[in-house]
């Protein structure tokens, strides 16, 4: 399993994919979760903290995957050992660690989030929520839940990085503005985690088949033709995997909050005070200049402009209300491409995609 660990040290979904999934979770926050809107930027900005810990914490890497098809229960469509202790009791410690602990690490992180919320350690709760987002996203990356994690068993060696990073980075702009999804309270979190892992496993073969097709189009993995061909065959279910991961992260945060007794993360007065309404950006697409309009009860707000990888390009503080500001793309060196304009007012924020087309 040494080769598996070396591959898993690479960031699952890449930093870009994790950023997008965690940022979009706030799209599914319901009315009860208005006070969590201020967490959106934090969840996205810290979505890869768990990956970053791998270099200093040898216990971290197994938490990011599970070779679930090495388990008898999975192959016979039976219930997996419910807890990690149950799995170790049946298979032994070395087997369980070598094959990854993702579903149990996800549940442990959820439990830690509940305790942090219940004891009003909000900063700690945000950290656990960010880690939870990472592990949930890993559970929605099919090559993180199979022994054929890098296509090494089927002649597709290297597909792990080509799919989760190379292809995603080339088409990152097509993942923003994921659909709004409703959420419900989860009564059995461990079962819920195993259910989505079982469901997402079905896409393993689809990724390998798409790789074979893309190689037939152009065997040069760095070519645009290869990346576009891989995207052509996988974008339908990959978009769904991203959307599902975001919705399930929101659902788990919501459930953790309920399990913690619905504690106040910010006062109701603050939540209402900082709410943002009616955000409009136009013209969009734009040749360079555009207007940003929104309403917020707070006296001060902030406009952040990001590229599609999540890199902050510009940050502007706004004081008037209603807010209307004209942005000159040339003055802040925005080249042609896709950008994210995020307005934050207190604990509330809204994000919209903007297309710059100067040519």
VMD Tcl script that draws the C-alpha trace (Angstrom):
set ca {
  {0.00 0.00 0.00}
  {3.04 2.32 -0.01}
  {2.27 3.34 -3.59}
  {-1.32 4.08 -2.56}
  {-0.19 6.38 0.21}
  {2.13 8.23 -2.14}
  {-0.74 8.90 -4.52}
  {-3.10 9.91 -1.73}
  {-0.60 12.51 -0.58}
  {-1.76 14.44 -3.62}
  {-4.73 16.70 -2.88}
  {-8.01 14.98 -3.58}
  {-10.12 16.95 -6.08}
  {-7.11 19.31 -6.00}
  {-7.23 22.57 -4.09}
  {-9.57 24.05 -6.68}
  {-12.17 21.29 -6.40}
  {-12.23 21.38 -2.62}
  {-12.57 25.17 -2.65}
  {-15.55 25.03 -5.01}
  {-17.35 22.26 -3.09}
  {-16.97 23.95 0.30}
  {-17.89 27.40 -1.00}
  {-21.06 26.08 -2.64}
  {-22.25 24.42 0.58}
  {-23.72 27.76 1.67}
  {-26.05 27.62 -1.35}
  {-27.98 24.91 0.53}
  {-28.09 26.63 3.92}
  {-31.75 26.97 4.90}
  {-33.41 29.84 6.79}
  {-32.40 28.37 10.14}
  {-28.77 28.59 9.05}
  {-28.58 32.30 8.23}
  {-26.13 32.70 11.08}
  {-23.79 30.25 9.32}
  {-23.53 32.33 6.15}
  {-20.44 34.00 7.53}
  {-18.75 30.60 7.55}
  {-18.82 30.26 3.76}
  {-15.51 31.98 3.05}
  {-13.83 30.18 5.95}
  {-15.00 26.75 4.80}
  {-13.67 27.43 1.30}
  {-10.42 29.03 2.44}
  {-9.63 26.14 4.78}
  {-11.01 23.34 2.61}
  {-7.53 21.89 2.05}
  {-6.22 22.18 5.61}
  {-6.62 18.43 6.05}
  {-4.45 17.80 2.98}
  {-1.82 20.19 4.28}
  {-1.54 18.21 7.53}
  {-0.38 15.08 5.72}
  {3.22 16.25 5.61}
  {3.40 16.65 9.41}
  {0.87 14.10 10.70}
  {1.41 10.46 9.61}
  {-2.06 9.56 10.90}
  {-3.78 11.96 8.51}
  {-3.32 10.29 5.10}
  {-5.53 7.19 5.72}
  {-8.44 9.48 6.61}
  {-8.75 10.60 2.97}
  {-9.63 7.31 1.27}
  {-11.03 3.82 1.67}
  {-10.31 0.91 -0.67}
  {-13.81 -0.27 -0.01}
  {-13.72 -2.99 -2.67}
  {-11.18 -4.87 -0.51}
  {-13.93 -5.44 2.06}
  {-16.00 -8.65 1.88}
  {-19.14 -6.84 3.02}
  {-19.00 -4.33 0.17}
  {-18.43 -6.97 -2.49}
  {-21.35 -9.03 -1.21}
  {-23.58 -5.93 -0.86}
  {-23.80 -6.29 2.90}
  {-23.44 -3.71 5.68}
  {-19.90 -2.55 6.37}
  {-18.50 -2.68 9.92}
  {-20.30 0.25 11.46}
  {-17.43 1.61 13.53}
  {-13.69 1.59 12.99}
  {-13.35 -0.56 16.11}
  {-15.70 -3.12 14.53}
  {-13.61 -3.12 11.34}
  {-10.36 -3.59 13.28}
  {-11.90 -6.37 15.35}
  {-12.77 -8.27 12.17}
  {-9.90 -7.44 9.82}
  {-7.05 -6.30 12.05}
  {-5.50 -2.88 12.58}
  {-2.98 -3.03 9.72}
  {-5.61 -4.00 7.14}
  {-7.95 -1.19 8.15}
  {-5.26 1.49 8.17}
  {-3.71 0.30 4.89}
  {-7.13 0.41 3.19}
  {-8.06 3.83 4.57}
  {-10.45 5.11 7.21}
  {-12.40 7.80 5.34}
  {-15.99 6.94 6.45}
  {-15.04 6.65 10.11}
  {-12.84 9.76 10.02}
  {-15.78 11.67 8.55}
  {-18.03 10.56 11.40}
  {-15.41 11.38 14.04}
  {-15.05 14.87 12.60}
  {-18.83 15.28 12.64}
  {-18.91 14.27 16.31}
  {-16.17 16.79 17.09}
  {-18.17 19.49 15.33}
  {-21.20 18.66 17.49}
  {-19.19 18.88 20.71}
  {-17.59 22.18 19.68}
  {-20.96 23.73 18.86}
  {-22.51 22.41 22.07}
  {-19.71 23.90 24.17}
  {-19.79 27.19 22.25}
  {-16.23 26.85 20.91}
  {-17.16 28.46 17.63}
  {-13.63 28.90 16.25}
  {-12.97 25.21 16.84}
  {-16.33 24.33 15.31}
  {-15.40 26.18 12.12}
  {-12.16 24.22 11.90}
  {-13.99 20.90 12.25}
  {-16.61 22.03 9.71}
  {-13.84 22.82 7.20}
  {-12.27 19.39 7.76}
  {-15.69 17.79 7.46}
  {-16.07 19.48 4.08}
  {-12.78 17.99 2.95}
  {-13.66 14.44 3.98}
  {-17.15 14.67 2.50}
  {-15.62 15.84 -0.79}
  {-13.15 12.92 -0.68}
  {-16.10 10.56 -0.32}
  {-17.48 12.00 -3.56}
  {-14.27 11.43 -5.52}
  {-14.73 7.88 -6.88}
  {-11.00 7.14 -7.12}
  {-10.71 7.75 -3.37}
  {-12.99 4.81 -2.62}
  {-11.43 1.99 -4.68}
  {-8.32 -0.19 -4.63}
  {-7.82 0.82 -8.28}
  {-7.26 4.38 -7.04}
  {-4.79 5.30 -9.81}
  {-5.98 3.02 -12.59}
  {-2.91 0.88 -11.97}
  {-4.92 -2.35 -12.21}
  {-6.51 -1.58 -15.59}
  {-3.80 0.15 -17.63}
  {-4.96 3.65 -16.64}
  {-2.02 4.57 -14.45}
  {-2.04 8.27 -13.59}
  {-5.78 8.80 -14.04}
  {-6.18 9.87 -10.40}
  {-4.42 13.19 -10.88}
  {-5.56 13.60 -14.49}
  {-9.20 13.41 -13.45}
  {-9.29 15.20 -10.11}
  {-6.78 17.96 -10.79}
  {-5.74 18.37 -14.43}
  {-9.26 18.11 -15.87}
  {-10.98 19.95 -13.01}
  {-8.54 22.85 -13.18}
  {-9.08 23.13 -16.94}
  {-12.87 23.37 -16.47}
  {-13.14 24.92 -13.00}
  {-15.25 27.84 -14.19}
  {-18.04 25.42 -15.14}
  {-18.60 24.33 -11.54}
  {-19.54 27.64 -9.97}
  {-23.19 28.54 -9.34}
  {-24.06 24.94 -8.49}
  {-27.77 24.28 -8.08}
  {-29.56 25.17 -4.85}
  {-30.54 22.05 -2.90}
  {-32.80 21.55 0.10}
  {-31.44 19.84 3.21}
  {-32.85 17.62 5.94}
  {-31.77 16.46 9.38}
  {-29.74 13.24 9.25}
  {-30.76 10.76 11.94}
  {-28.02 8.17 11.33}
  {-24.87 9.95 10.21}
  {-22.58 6.91 9.89}
  {-25.10 5.09 7.71}
  {-25.57 8.27 5.64}
  {-21.81 8.42 4.99}
  {-21.60 4.79 3.89}
  {-24.64 5.23 1.65}
  {-23.11 8.04 -0.37}
  {-19.78 6.19 -0.62}
  {-21.57 3.07 -1.91}
  {-23.48 5.22 -4.40}
  {-20.42 7.11 -5.66}
  {-18.45 3.90 -6.26}
  {-20.51 3.27 -9.39}
  {-18.58 6.02 -11.21}
  {-15.17 4.34 -10.89}
  {-15.55 2.37 -14.14}
  {-17.01 5.40 -15.91}
  {-13.85 7.40 -15.16}
  {-11.60 4.59 -16.43}
  {-13.65 4.22 -19.61}
  {-13.52 7.98 -20.15}
  {-9.74 7.87 -19.78}
  {-9.52 5.16 -22.45}
  {-11.65 7.27 -24.76}
  {-9.64 10.43 -24.13}
  {-6.37 8.57 -24.81}
  {-7.78 7.39 -28.14}
  {-8.49 11.04 -29.03}
  {-5.02 12.20 -28.03}
  {-2.53 10.16 -25.97}
  {-0.78 13.35 -24.84}
  {-2.24 13.83 -21.35}
  {-1.22 17.48 -21.24}
  {-3.04 18.31 -24.47}
  {-6.24 20.27 -24.56}
  {-7.74 17.54 -26.72}
  {-7.19 14.89 -24.04}
  {-8.54 17.06 -21.22}
  {-11.58 18.11 -23.24}
  {-12.31 14.51 -24.24}
  {-12.09 13.37 -20.62}
  {-14.42 16.22 -19.66}
  {-16.83 15.31 -22.46}
  {-17.32 11.83 -21.02}
  {-17.34 12.70 -17.32}
  {-18.80 16.18 -16.87}
  {-22.38 14.99 -16.36}
  {-21.72 12.85 -13.31}
  {-18.78 14.97 -12.10}
  {-21.02 18.03 -11.82}
  {-23.46 15.89 -9.85}
  {-20.70 14.65 -7.55}
  {-19.69 18.26 -6.81}
  {-23.28 19.35 -6.24}
  {-24.03 16.36 -4.01}
  {-20.89 16.93 -1.95}
  {-21.81 20.58 -1.34}
  {-25.38 19.72 -0.40}
  {-24.30 16.92 1.93}
  {-21.77 19.15 3.67}
  {-24.56 21.65 4.35}
  {-26.81 18.83 5.52}
  {-24.20 17.51 7.94}
  {-23.43 20.95 9.38}
  {-27.16 21.49 9.85}
  {-27.55 18.11 11.54}
  {-24.55 18.74 13.79}
  {-26.08 22.06 14.84}
  {-29.36 20.34 15.72}
  {-27.54 17.56 17.60}
  {-25.70 20.27 19.53}
  {-29.01 21.76 20.66}
  {-29.32 24.53 18.07}
  {-26.82 26.88 19.77}
  {-26.48 30.50 18.71}
  {-23.52 31.07 16.41}
  {-24.38 34.76 16.10}
  {-27.30 36.65 17.65}
  {-30.56 36.91 15.74}
  {-30.11 40.68 15.67}
  {-26.72 40.35 14.01}
  {-28.02 37.82 11.51}
  {-30.77 40.16 10.38}
  {-28.56 43.24 10.52}
  {-25.99 41.78 8.19}
  {-28.28 40.17 5.64}
  {-27.57 40.97 1.98}
  {-30.40 41.42 -0.52}
  {-30.78 41.99 -4.23}
  {-27.21 41.56 -5.41}
  {-26.87 42.43 -9.11}
  {-23.76 42.59 -11.31}
  {-24.09 44.00 -14.81}
  {-23.29 43.91 -17.65}
  {-22.23 40.29 -17.42}
  {-20.34 39.25 -19.52}
  {-18.51 42.57 -19.67}
  {-15.75 44.08 -21.78}
  {-14.18 45.59 -18.69}
  {-16.43 47.89 -16.68}
  {-19.36 46.67 -14.62}
  {-21.69 47.70 -11.83}
  {-22.15 45.86 -8.55}
  {-25.34 46.62 -6.64}
  {-26.72 45.15 -3.41}
  {-28.58 46.10 -0.24}
  {-27.34 45.44 3.28}
  {-28.43 46.82 6.64}
  {-24.86 46.90 7.87}
  {-23.03 50.20 7.47}
  {-19.94 48.57 5.99}
  {-19.48 45.74 3.50}
  {-16.63 44.22 1.56}
  {-16.30 43.20 -2.09}
  {-13.74 40.46 -2.78}
  {-12.77 39.43 -6.30}
  {-11.32 35.92 -6.80}
  {-10.10 33.98 -9.79}
  {-11.58 30.51 -10.34}
  {-8.82 28.85 -8.30}
  {-9.83 30.86 -5.24}
  {-6.92 33.35 -5.35}
  {-7.92 36.75 -3.96}
  {-7.22 39.48 -6.53}
  {-8.86 42.56 -5.05}
  {-10.66 43.53 -1.85}
  {-12.67 46.74 -1.52}
  {-14.53 48.10 1.51}
  {-17.85 49.81 0.89}
  {-19.76 52.07 3.30}
  {-22.75 53.54 1.49}
  {-26.13 51.80 1.54}
  {-27.72 50.85 -0.76}
  {-24.37 49.95 -2.26}
  {-23.62 50.67 -5.87}
  {-20.05 50.57 -7.07}
  {-18.52 50.61 -10.55}
  {-15.60 48.28 -11.12}
  {-13.02 49.01 -13.79}
  {-11.51 45.69 -14.78}
  {-8.53 47.32 -16.46}
  {-7.56 49.18 -13.28}
  {-7.20 45.95 -11.29}
  {-5.64 43.97 -14.12}
  {-8.47 41.53 -14.78}
  {-7.70 39.58 -17.91}
  {-10.26 37.71 -19.95}
  {-11.75 34.85 -17.96}
  {-14.09 33.81 -15.16}
  {-14.05 35.57 -11.77}
  {-16.00 35.30 -8.53}
  {-17.35 38.51 -6.98}
  {-18.18 37.94 -3.32}
  {-19.93 40.57 -1.18}
  {-19.67 40.10 2.59}
  {-21.57 42.07 5.20}
  {-21.08 40.87 8.74}
  {-22.11 37.21 8.82}
  {-23.79 37.20 5.41}
  {-22.26 36.87 1.98}
  {-23.27 36.31 -1.63}
  {-21.14 35.20 -4.59}
  {-21.72 35.61 -8.31}
  {-19.73 34.52 -11.32}
  {-18.53 37.28 -13.67}
  {-17.19 36.78 -17.20}
  {-14.62 39.28 -18.54}
  {-14.45 39.37 -22.36}
  {-12.38 42.32 -23.52}
  {-11.63 40.92 -26.95}
}
mol new
graphics top color blue
foreach p $ca { graphics top sphere $p radius 0.5 }
foreach p [lrange $ca 0 end-1] q [lrange $ca 1 end] { graphics top cylinder $p $q radius 0.2 }
display resetview
